């Protein structure tokens, strides 16, 4: 029995990975994508697989020779001189597919990953006496797809493209069983099997649909690749759980190559694939991500929802998140944050890239001074042919265009705002003799972030008039992380002279622990004019500026900032406060430095005990983070170490006010008591608050606007 796999072309949706190898041999769950399909075809009884290729056929075939011997199946190549669509390749390979036996053959799209029920599908095809059988899968929103409409006997009646009213919930899954007679319906030209061939078979009542019961995913682009990995690992857990990684280091379903080395105190999972000879340092956190072969990750780095290419390395305390895709041989310096970035191969990244969708590449920028438009060009060894051109493509709000004798690497458009520039406009801009051109080589392309962040802050806290505050105070440069274990920060601060700090020292007090630049406490003061506000942080330069801002805003009598290590000094500072302490806000954005120095405990037991002693009856504790693991850790520590002093606030009982995530647990430490190691949290059943109950945006909420990531909020109430 024969099969044909539609390999396709450049694989532009999965770049930069496909700049190194063709898409079908990019690893998926530690095995080339196409090998998953060939193995399934072998199990279904196929003895020869034809690959319909029009891009890098030699690379493909050289690579697959090894697998041809391993799987004991013949793999041949049918090379297209031009793209032939989804039906043309069948006619091109008709001499192989129709061997005169009359046996049906399989056709698969190389992007598809699923349970591959090929034996069952073949039996169904023969039972129905079909000319063709389509594998279909159910989707929740069929309006986004072409729907296959069929009757109760699975006979296909018609196809409806993106229906506006419900006609069915099954779509084409990209796998077919076809009789050799179908080949006679196809002309030797570029043509579509879905739009031209299948309607002819439907007209003759010869097309049936076989419904897939398991998972299905088109993994041709990064976000679907990662989602497909999770579905695939879930399927592996049901079929062959022993092939998945086991042990306390792992959460959920993960696959790790036997040659990979993983350090101590790591947390891997869920849905992680770690490839050949990868080296993972100590204290690393990885979730919903793929590390291809020979990746090195230094201590305390975090990788989430991202793909790291072959031979790349990440420095200490780096963060790679939000669908970042890193190409081959990329080296990221320590403490760099890549937020939804696309990094082309062979780069060194020395600074953080905060704008989601930014593409990091070696480019030439040509700017037309008259109109302010920018033309970005990149020459690829594979595509940079003299005189070649390409259609317009938009990338991260800037127009990557082909001009002169270079050719653009054709990335798809992102969701950010786009700048339109026609090809002829770009060519005329370059060719125009009266245009003033500025050329500069850049290794990193990015947008100015600071001005946009400042606009977001000004919108979030309009009462502060932040543009005026910035203009009247000098800028501040501070390290993101300071060591709270320096000797000066380990000495408890004695009680403060509250009468000299606040005009009315007996007012209720609201405290912001880790207040940073102080914008949230200042905004909270306008929301709670009858309260005194205290901001605590260990970064003195930030607090000096915040104090100056308080004077400019006119709230210096009610807002105070103090340099202190809250874990050590909260109780000693505040035990003498003459009024009730009504609110304590704790928000942590980045756990990694703290995890390194405090061995995973974001909130220390003595801080929880101090809060329990200080908080007034019915006082509130607001915990918040944009990192789920941090939020879970804070919530669980307050439940365990609070010893009944706190309970979930009533806001958590309103179902329309909360959301739920997959339950995550933080592994106990070896130094934890046996009671803590055996203890099970209960507050997780109360979910996370959808909205900030204080009515004033926090620092973390404003800084998550760019990536639209969720914020995990818990509101506690003192029960004594």
C-alpha angles and dihedrals in degrees: 000000000000135000136189125208117201099222096179131196140295099341091226094166091063097047137162087038092056091055085075103039135002113274098252092061096048105117119257115185089349094307130087110266094239093051090065087059096043091051090052091049090050090053090050092057104264117148099182132038122194118205115209101211135173099163127063096340093170092055090049096049096043089054095046095051089082092051092046088063095042095051096036092228130124114247118192134177128233105192121205118213087202132013106282101190121230099307104035093069090059092057091043090056096037093117089063099037094049104053094166095258094102091231117147120244136213126244120195135180108230094225094064123101122179142122089291101220090190098147092052091045092051092050090049091050093053093044092055094044087230127174089210137007125199123203108228131189133198121248131189096227110035092174088084095057144046105270124218109220114203139165130242092278091055092252109151111237103176147329123247118196113220096333118214092205125043113272099150143325102234124101136186109276095197099248123108142178110209136180118231088249088074089068090066089061092059124082121214096254138086104296142150121245091200097050103030112021105036094051088058091053091046089053089056091045093240102120123095135178126226113202118226114224098190134059126303134185139168100223097189095119132044101254092048091042090058094043090048090052090058092050092046093050090049088054091048089052089059096043105034113003093169090068091065124085115272134198143068092293092067132074120193122335118345137156121212127181112240091237094058119106121214124191130222128286093021126146114209123184173276106249101358130151118197117188141211117318095352115162118211119190129216123296095011121158119207127171135167091354144119127227111192123207123318097003116159120207118188125217122302096003121146126216120182132169092349145112123229116199132226118300095000124141134208121204128226117299094003119153121212111180150141102051096316114170117201119194130218121306098006118155119203117197121231119284094014118143118211109191112190092327128160111213121192120220126285099023134136115215113206102169138039121271109209102173112092113233096025112150115215112206145131104271143157117231117209113185125194104217093200096061103016092233119144126217116200121196133187127183118212122196089226098045106021097103118157113265095009120143137188141200120267118278128185121216125184097329095310125094116242104201139177116237138160109358100331130099128218123240097237109231121171122251120269129221094258124099114292134217113216119218122163122226093241090049090053093048093048090047091056095042097045111110095206096053117105109226130197118194126194133163115230131184096194126041116201142144124247101268103179097068093049093047089050090052090051091050092048089052093046095049105028093160091067097056089217096187088062092046092051092048093052099045130056120252119262127219115195137160113261091229129034125186110257089194095069109124095249091056094048094064113091113242113237120238113292127237096250095183090062092047104046129036089220106028095179095066121111111277129225117194129201111199112204092013096172112185090005099235095126095053090048091050090045089056090061090049094047105035092165092058135080113230127212123191119196126192139141095229103092097186092059091049092049089057091043089054090052089050091052089058092048091049091048099239101105089119092061105028124064131174122204132185107233145130099245093204091059103030111027096097097038091050098045106032089093097048106130097214135056119282102225105169137028117184121197121181127169122186103180124034102180104087090043092048090054094052102031097037097243100313106122091177114040121218092242091056092053090048091049092051091049091053096044104042118100122235108289089008117152137234116201114199119188141166138155089220111078094208091056093048091049091049093051093046094048093046091053090049094048103037094035089070093206096319091118138043135183111278118247089254088077091061092065104092094203090055099057140058131202133221134190106291111260125192128197111225113244119248123246089241092055118107119261088249091057093047091053095039120111120207120233104183092078088080089068094066130210125300114253094210138032106262092203093067093226121098114242126220092259094051092053093047093052092059091091097056099028089226118163122260116220112217132184125181116199129188128207109248102196 
